[in-house]
């Protein structure tokens, strides 16, 4: 509307200017002639003027001069007005679709020079940002994540109301029988997937990467601290891939549906996220796929064990990385959506202290894991893991206990988890299961955890599109050496919107 009004005003001014010009042309021509005659009179004209007897001739010349001056001032005012209109039109049309004619714009150079500079730059300031200004050429990004609220009820107090790992003892010597309630949005997640170009100098390797964060890193519910979940880059060839950064452990690649926060860690499920450098080989075997992967990783990324309390993690002080590996096979059963998989994975880590601790300076950590996924029908599937090892606190085993600081013994243990995935309808899935972490009792110190297990059922309701309602129930039990056992009925309700 504003642009239309300006154009109409411009046309009116141009019409008025044209009319004045036509009306002024005879007078201007005669004026020029009179001025030239006055400025440079010929002898005959001088003689004629000298012989005129009327006293009005000089006053007529002065009137004509004033008329000429008035007309020139009007012309300058109209030209300045046209220049202002043109500047406003250019500001509204930075691509140059609306322009004044060249004949009208040429005389306005002086007025454009004197116009405010922000008129010419107003269009550029309002231009939208383009993708080329956000990411470099050849790169693509994809945002994903979800918004989430959790509400949690416990009949017996866990070690942490939000990030549960075990149930505390109600023994009055060490604890209380009280329960608790909490709610939080800390699992709200935001991630970015990068897809980069192929690198010709590296055999046409495809470059990609991921950055994923949430807010379960401490603070308060109104002042959460951001946490990096994944941050890595990856190079892919036809059968090989290289990954560098922080992501899931190579050992124990599966996790249960229940407990989206701590994933039953220290209660039957092992494997967490840590910095690592990984190499993977995958190839087709008939209808299936065979994979072989190995990685070096940081020991102490989870438990930060420092037995000699010298401020240096014992895994770093060993001077060696942790090693992990996995052999796996997968193949479709019937349809492409039903994928059966089986794998064997392992982990081995080194720890060293600067001084003798309980007669030792060197310790070891190891884990062997078996994982499987079996889709029975389109609506029914089974999955789970089983494992055993020693000094597994850094990979979420041994009920969170690695070394007995009273004896120097590496705590041995075994455990696992399994669940049934039932797709009742397009709106509802039910996932019952069981998990357990069972350390060797003789390795556990007084007050330590001798068993940590739970029966659970995870319900997922999807009433519309990306909106999910979760209802998880866990009957959780933690046994202690020398103290009463903790029993908890835990109910976790959450709302989640995926994007």
C-alpha positions in Angstrom: 0.0 0.0 0.0 2.8 2.4 0.9 4.5 1.6 -2.4 1.3 2.3 -4.4 0.8 5.7 -2.7 4.4 6.7 -3.5 4.0 5.7 -7.1 0.7 7.7 -7.4 2.4 10.7 -5.7 5.3 10.4 -8.2 2.9 10.4 -11.2 1.1 13.4 -9.9 4.3 15.3 -9.3 5.6 14.3 -12.8 2.3 15.5 -14.3 2.5 18.8 -12.6 6.1 19.1 -13.5 5.3 18.3 -17.1 2.4 20.9 -17.2 4.6 23.6 -15.7 7.3 22.8 -18.2 5.0 23.2 -21.1 3.5 26.4 -19.7 7.0 27.8 -19.1 8.6 27.0 -22.4 7.5 30.1 -24.4 8.3 32.4 -21.5 11.6 30.7 -20.9 12.5 31.0 -24.6 11.5 34.7 -24.6 13.2 35.1 -21.3 16.5 33.7 -22.6 16.1 35.9 -25.6 15.5 39.0 -23.4 18.4 38.2 -21.1 20.7 37.8 -24.0 19.5 41.0 -25.5 19.9 42.8 -22.2 23.3 41.3 -21.6 24.7 41.8 -25.1 22.6 44.4 -27.0 23.4 45.1 -30.6 24.1 48.7 -31.7 20.7 49.0 -33.4 19.0 47.7 -30.3 20.9 50.2 -28.1 20.0 52.9 -30.4 16.4 51.9 -30.3 16.4 51.7 -26.5 18.1 55.1 -26.2 15.5 56.6 -28.5 12.5 55.1 -26.5 10.8 57.6 -24.5 8.7 55.3 -22.2 10.0 55.0 -18.6 8.6 51.4 -18.1 11.2 49.5 -20.1 13.8 48.9 -17.3 11.0 47.7 -14.9 9.8 45.1 -17.3 13.3 43.6 -17.6 13.6 43.4 -13.8 10.3 41.6 -13.6 11.3 39.1 -16.2 14.6 38.4 -14.2 12.6 37.8 -11.1 10.3 35.4 -12.9 13.2 33.4 -14.2 14.7 33.1 -10.7 11.3 31.9 -9.3 10.9 29.3 -12.0 14.5 27.9 -11.5 13.8 27.6 -7.7 10.6 25.7 -8.5 12.5 23.4 -10.8 15.1 22.6 -8.2 12.4 21.9 -5.5 10.6 19.5 -7.8 13.9 17.7 -8.7 14.8 17.3 -5.0 11.3 15.9 -4.4 11.7 13.4 -7.2 15.1 12.3 -5.8 13.5 11.6 -2.4 10.7 9.6 -3.9 13.2 7.6 -6.0 15.3 6.8 -2.9 12.2 5.5 -1.0 11.2 3.3 -4.0 14.8 1.9 -4.3 14.7 1.1 -0.6 11.5 -0.9 -1.0 12.8 -2.6 -4.2 16.5 -3.5 -3.5 16.5 -5.8 -6.5 15.9 -2.9 -8.8 12.5 -4.0 -10.2 11.0 -0.5 -9.8 13.1 2.3 -11.2 12.6 5.9 -12.3 13.4 6.8 -15.8 16.9 7.7 -16.7 15.9 11.2 -17.9 14.3 11.9 -14.5 17.2 10.5 -12.4 20.1 12.1 -14.2 19.6 15.6 -12.8 19.2 14.4 -9.3 22.8 13.4 -8.6 23.3 16.4 -6.3 20.2 15.8 -4.3 21.0 12.0 -3.9 24.4 13.0 -2.5 22.8 15.1 0.1 20.1 12.5 1.1 20.5 10.5 4.3 22.7 7.4 3.8 20.3 5.1 5.7 17.7 5.4 3.0 19.9 3.6 0.5 20.9 0.9 3.0 17.5 0.2 4.5 16.7 -2.6 2.0 20.0 -4.5 2.7 19.4 -4.4 6.5 16.1 -6.1 6.1 17.2 -8.9 3.9 16.7 -12.5 5.3 19.7 -14.7 6.2 20.6 -17.3 3.6 21.9 -20.9 4.2 25.2 -20.0 2.6 25.8 -17.6 5.5 25.2 -20.3 8.1 27.1 -23.3 6.6 29.9 -23.6 4.0 29.4 -25.0 0.6 28.8 -28.8 0.3 27.5 -29.2 3.9 23.9 -30.0 5.1 22.5 -30.0 8.6 19.5 -31.5 10.2 18.0 -30.5 13.5 16.2 -33.1 15.7 15.3 -33.7 19.3 12.4 -33.5 21.6 10.8 -31.5 24.4 10.0 -33.6 27.5 8.7 -33.4 31.1 9.2 -36.3 33.6 7.2 -36.8 36.8 8.6 -39.5 39.1 7.2 -41.2 42.3 9.3 -43.5 44.6 8.0 -45.5 47.6 11.6 -45.8 48.9 14.3 -43.2 48.3 16.8 -44.0 45.5 20.3 -42.7 45.5 19.1 -39.9 43.2 15.5 -39.1 42.5 16.1 -38.2 38.9 19.2 -40.2 37.8 18.5 -43.4 39.7 21.3 -46.1 40.0 20.2 -48.1 43.1 17.8 -47.9 46.0 19.1 -46.8 49.4 18.8 -49.0 52.5 15.9 -48.2 54.9 18.2 -49.4 57.8 18.0 -46.6 60.4 21.8 -46.8 60.9 22.4 -45.5 57.4 19.2 -44.3 55.8 15.4 -43.7 56.0 12.3 -45.4 54.7 10.9 -42.3 53.2 9.9 -42.0 49.5 10.0 -39.0 47.3 8.4 -37.2 44.3 10.2 -35.1 41.7 9.6 -33.6 38.2 12.0 -32.1 35.7 12.5 -31.2 32.0 16.2 -32.2 32.0 16.0 -34.9 29.3 14.8 -32.4 26.7 17.2 -33.0 23.8 18.6 -31.1 20.9 20.8 -32.6 18.2 22.4 -31.7 14.9 23.4 -34.1 12.2 26.0 -32.9 9.7 26.3 -34.3 6.2 29.5 -33.1 4.5 31.1 -33.5 1.1 33.1 -36.4 -0.3 36.9 -36.0 0.1 38.6 -37.0 -3.1 42.1 -37.1 -1.6 40.9 -39.7 1.0 39.4 -42.1 -1.6 36.1 -40.3 -1.9 35.4 -40.7 1.8 32.0 -39.3 2.9 32.3 -36.9 5.8 29.6 -36.6 8.5 29.1 -35.7 12.1 26.8 -35.4 15.1 26.3 -33.1 18.1 23.7 -34.0 20.6 22.9 -32.4 23.9 20.5 -32.5 26.8 20.3 -30.8 30.2 20.8 -33.6 32.7 24.1 -32.3 34.0 23.3 -30.9 37.4 22.1 -27.4 38.5 18.5 -26.8 39.5 15.3 -27.3 37.7 15.2 -23.6 36.7 19.0 -23.4 36.0 19.9 -26.7 34.2 23.4 -27.2 32.9 23.8 -28.4 29.4 25.4 -31.9 28.8 27.1 -33.2 25.7 25.8 -36.7 24.8 27.4 -37.2 21.4 30.0 -35.1 19.6 31.9 -36.9 16.8 32.9 -36.8 13.2 32.9 -39.8 10.9 34.5 -40.8 7.6 32.7 -43.5 5.5 33.9 -45.6 2.6 32.1 -48.5 1.0 33.0 -51.0 3.7 35.1 -49.1 6.2 34.4 -46.3 8.5 36.4 -44.2 11.0 34.8 -42.4 13.9 36.4 -39.9 16.3 34.8 -38.2 19.2 32.3 -39.1 22.0 29.6 -41.6 21.5 28.3 -45.0 22.8 30.7 -47.6 23.9 31.4 -50.2 21.3 30.9 -52.9 24.0 27.2 -53.7 24.9 25.4 -51.7 22.1 21.8 -52.3 23.3 19.7 -50.8 26.1 16.2 -51.4 27.5 13.2 -49.3 26.8 12.5 -48.4 30.4 14.3 -45.7 32.4 15.3 -43.2 29.6 17.7 -41.4 31.9 20.1 -44.0 33.4 19.0 -47.0 31.2 19.3 -49.5 34.1 23.0 -48.8 34.5 24.5 -50.6 37.5 21.3 -52.7 37.6 22.0 -55.0 34.6 22.8 -52.8 31.6 26.4 -51.9 30.9 28.1 -49.5 28.5 28.0 -45.7 28.5 29.3 -42.8 26.3 33.0 -41.8 26.3 35.7 -40.3 24.0 37.0 -42.8 21.5 38.6 -43.5 18.2 36.8 -46.3 16.3 37.4 -48.3 13.1 34.6 -50.5 11.6 34.5 -53.0 8.7 31.1 -54.1 7.4 30.4 -56.4 4.4 27.4 -58.2 3.0 27.0 -62.0 3.7 24.1 -63.2 1.6 21.1 -61.4 2.8 22.8 -60.4 6.0 25.7 -58.2 7.1 28.9 -59.0 9.0 30.6 -56.3 11.1 34.0 -56.2 12.8 34.8 -53.1 14.9 37.6 -52.0 17.2 38.2 -48.9 19.3 40.6 -47.2 21.7 38.9 -45.1 24.4 39.4 -43.2 27.6 39.5 -45.2 30.9 38.0 -43.3 33.8 35.5 -41.3 31.7 32.7 -42.6 33.9 34.0 -43.4 37.4 37.0 -41.0 37.3 38.8 -43.5 39.7 41.8 -42.1 41.6 42.8 -44.6 44.2 45.9 -42.7 45.4 44.1 -39.4 45.4 46.9 -37.5 43.6 44.5 -35.6 41.3 45.2 -37.8 38.2 42.7 -40.4 37.1 44.3 -43.9 37.3 43.3 -44.7 33.8 45.1 -41.7 32.4 48.1 -42.4 34.6 48.5 -45.9 33.1 49.6 -44.3 29.9 47.4 -46.7 27.9 44.0 -46.4 26.3 41.1 -48.7 27.0 40.5 -51.2 24.1 37.1 -52.4 22.9 35.9 -54.7 20.1 32.8 -56.3 18.7 31.9 -59.0 16.1 28.4 -58.9 14.9 26.0 -60.4 12.4 22.5 -59.2 11.3 20.0 -60.2 8.7 16.3 -59.6 7.9 13.7 -62.2 8.9 11.0 -62.0 6.4 10.4 -58.2 5.8 13.2 -55.6 5.8 11.8 -54.1 9.0 12.4 -57.3 11.0 16.2 -57.4 11.6 17.7 -60.2 13.7 21.1 -59.4 15.2 23.7 -61.1 17.4 27.0 -59.9 18.7 29.9 -60.6 21.0 31.9 -57.6 22.4 34.6 -57.0 25.0 36.5 -54.3 26.8 39.9 -54.2 28.5 41.3 -51.3 30.5 44.5 -50.4 32.4 44.8 -48.4 35.7 48.0 -47.4 37.6 48.6 -45.5 40.8 51.7 -43.3 41.5 52.2 -44.9 44.9 51.4 -48.4 46.3 47.8 -48.8 47.2 46.9 -52.0 49.2 50.2 -53.6 47.9 49.5 -52.8 44.2 50.1 -50.1 41.7 48.6 -51.8 38.6 44.9 -52.8 38.2 42.9 -54.1 35.3 39.3 -53.8 34.1 37.6 -56.2 31.7 34.1 -57.1 30.4 32.7 -59.7 28.0 29.2 -59.1 26.6 26.7 -61.0 24.4 23.8 -59.1 22.8 20.8 -60.2 20.6 17.7 -58.9 18.9 15.1 -61.4 17.7 11.9 -60.2 15.9 9.4 -63.1 16.3 6.5 -61.4 14.3 5.7 -58.0 13.1 4.2 -57.2 16.5 6.5 -59.2 18.8 10.3 -59.0 19.4 12.8 -60.1 22.0 16.1 -58.4 22.9 18.7 -58.4 25.7 22.2 -58.8 26.8 24.3 -60.9 29.2 27.8 -60.1 30.6 30.5 -60.9 33.1 33.8 -59.3 34.1 35.8 -57.5 36.9 36.4 -54.0 37.9 33.5 -52.7 35.8 32.5 -49.5 37.5 33.8 -47.5 34.5 31.4 -49.4 32.2 28.4 -49.4 34.6 28.8 -52.9 36.0 29.4 -54.5 39.4 26.5 -52.4 40.8 28.7 -49.4 40.4 31.6 -50.9 42.4 35.1 -51.5 40.8 37.8 -52.1 43.4 37.4 -53.0 47.1 39.4 -50.3 48.8 39.7 -52.4 51.9 41.4 -55.4 50.3 42.5 -54.1 46.9 40.5 -56.8 45.2 38.9 -56.1 41.8 35.2 -56.8 42.2 33.9 -59.5 39.9 30.3 -59.8 38.7 27.8 -60.9 36.2 24.4 -59.7 35.0 22.2 -58.7 32.1 18.8 -57.8 31.1 16.0 -58.9 28.7 12.7 -57.6 27.5 9.7 -58.4 25.3 8.5 -55.7 22.9 4.8 -56.0 22.1 3.1 -53.6 19.6 -0.5 -53.8 20.7 -1.7 -51.2 18.2 -0.5 -48.3 16.2 -1.1 -46.2 19.4 0.3 -48.5 22.1 3.4 -50.6 22.8 4.1 -52.6 26.0 7.6 -53.6 27.0 7.9 -55.8 30.1 11.4 -57.1 31.2 13.9 -57.8 33.9 17.4 -56.6 34.7 20.0 -57.7 37.3 23.6 -56.9 38.4 25.0 -59.5 40.7 28.6 -58.9 42.1 30.5 -61.7 43.8 29.6 -61.3 47.5 33.1 -62.1 48.8 34.5 -59.3 46.8 32.2 -56.7 48.4 33.1 -54.7 51.4 30.8 -54.1 54.4 27.9 -51.8 53.4 28.5 -52.6 49.7 25.8 -53.6 47.2 25.5 -57.4 46.7 22.6 -57.3 44.2 20.8 -54.6 42.2 17.8 -55.7 40.1 14.4 -54.7 38.8 11.2 -56.0 37.2 9.8 -53.4 34.9 7.1 -52.6 32.3 7.4 -49.7 29.9 4.3 -48.4 28.1 4.5 -46.1 25.2 1.3 -44.3 24.0 1.4 -42.3 20.7 -2.1 -40.6 20.4 -0.9 -38.3 17.6 2.1 -38.0 15.3 5.2 -37.0 17.3 3.5 -36.8 20.7 4.4 -39.6 23.1 3.1 -40.4 26.6 5.2 -42.8 28.7 4.2 -44.7 31.7 7.0 -46.8 33.3 6.7 -49.0 36.4 9.7 -50.6 38.1 9.8 -52.9 41.1 13.4 -52.2 42.1 15.4 -54.0 44.8 19.0 -53.4 46.1 20.6 -55.7 48.6 23.5 -54.6 50.9 26.1 -56.4 52.8 25.3 -55.9 56.5 22.3 -53.6 56.1 18.6 -53.9 55.3 17.5 -54.3 51.6 16.0 -51.4 49.8 12.7 -52.0 47.9 11.1 -49.4 45.7 7.9 -49.1 43.6 8.9 -46.5 41.1 6.4 -44.8 38.7 7.7 -42.6 35.9 5.2 -40.6 33.8 6.5 -38.4 31.0 5.2 -36.3 28.1 7.4 -35.9 25.0 7.1 -34.0 21.7 9.6 -35.2 19.1 10.7 -32.9 16.3 
